[in-house]
Amino acid sequence: SKPSRPERFFIGSEKLWTVLSERPWQGVPTPTGLRVKLPWFVVDLIQSEQVESRIVISSWRFGSPEIRAKVEGPHNARVADYDFFTSALTFPTEGCWEVIAKLDDTELRFVVAVIR
């Protein structure tokens, strides 16, 4: 039998990374758009980040930078003694969206398809 490919993969650098799916993002419908949650992982998390993250997240519709997603967070989370961050992005429309996360001098960019 043919080996199956993983549905999720890590993207980023050793300083900042997240987990993405190979499939289009199916956002949860809300009154203001389609909402998707994302984890953000950081190496050498500093104590002050347990209250406020240095990660800055933005997103806009590919080809239409005036149409922006609403970003909530990132907020600190902890699972099994491991700290990371979570954020929620609410996309006002379906389509291709560019997501940018910045941490100090590190930038992570990717484009995703968001569907209903």
Secondary structure, DSSP 8 states (H G I E B T S, - for coil): ------SEEEEE-SSEEEEEESS-EE-EEETTEEEEEEEEEESS--GGGGTS---EEEEEETTEEEEE-EEEEEEEEEETTEEEEEEEEEESSSEEEEEEEEETTEEEEEEEEEE-
